[in-house]
């Protein structure tokens, strides 16, 4: 493995470790959960990422960015049907909380999946 790739692995693990440490100290911080889910997606740890997104949806059901990013990550992983399902739920949540900007972006994402 080239040294640049090794350095990136260490940096990514350090970021993940830092997020996990901060979450242990403040488990109700929605952004830390969201950031960790994104780190897991970047690392290709899809099962762990999907679990983290499920936790976000359960504990922070109105956090639109988690719904949208989850749908995007599913799409990136080739899980188009699941991406569409989660994206539709993201749209429902965005509209319910009045985030019309996010709703517009989510609609565009859903159209792109079709």
LINWO-V766146 format. One record per residue. PHI is phi in whole degrees, -180 to 180 (* if undefined). Layout:
# LINWO-V766146
PHI, PHI
This chain:
# LINWO-V766146
*, -61, -57, -61, -67, -63, -63, -62, -60, -64, -62, -63, -65, -65, -64, -63, -61, -64, -63, -63, -65, -64, -65, -63, -83, -143, -68, -98, -84, -61, -67, -64, -62, -63, -64, -66, -58, -65, -62, -65, -61, -59, -81, 77, -91, -63, -59, -67, -65, -62, -63, -66, -64, -61, -62, -59, -65, -72, -88, -136, -63, -98, -84, -56, -56, -68, -62, -67, -65, -60, -61, -62, -64, -61, -61, -61, -86, 85, -92, -63, -62, -67, -60, -64, -62, -67, -63, -65, -67, -59, -64, -58, -64, -58, -68, -63, -89, 82, -92, -71, -63, -63, -59, -64, -65, -66, -59, -61, -63, -63, -64, -63, -72, -73
